């Protein structure tokens, strides 16, 4: 166990709104919270090393799908990831990454996922309003 909680922004700054997780991580990092490490990553597989042993991992990611409502924020916890389809803009989603982490014994003590619905993941920089 690392002893530090971790906030992880997941996304790609060059795919428009897919960068929302990275933006949130940047904002949290600017608040300088003691005992909290903040990391931005591009692929879910990177999470296995980052969240392993953390007492709490909070992941923020963009979600895209047919029922997406731009800007809607949803909160999920690890047990829900196993039974609920969380739509991701990445090839390997959070539910699959968490399941892999469980199999490898590389998970945090507690995982909370915040998704932000997006509609634009085309190439380009900057978040849409």
Secondary structure by P-SEA (a helix, b strand, c coil): cccbbbbbbbccccccccaaaaaaaaaaaaaccccbbbbbbccccccccccccccbbbbbbbbbcccccccbbbbbcaaaaacccccccccccaaaaaaaaaaacccccbbbbbbbbbccccccccccc
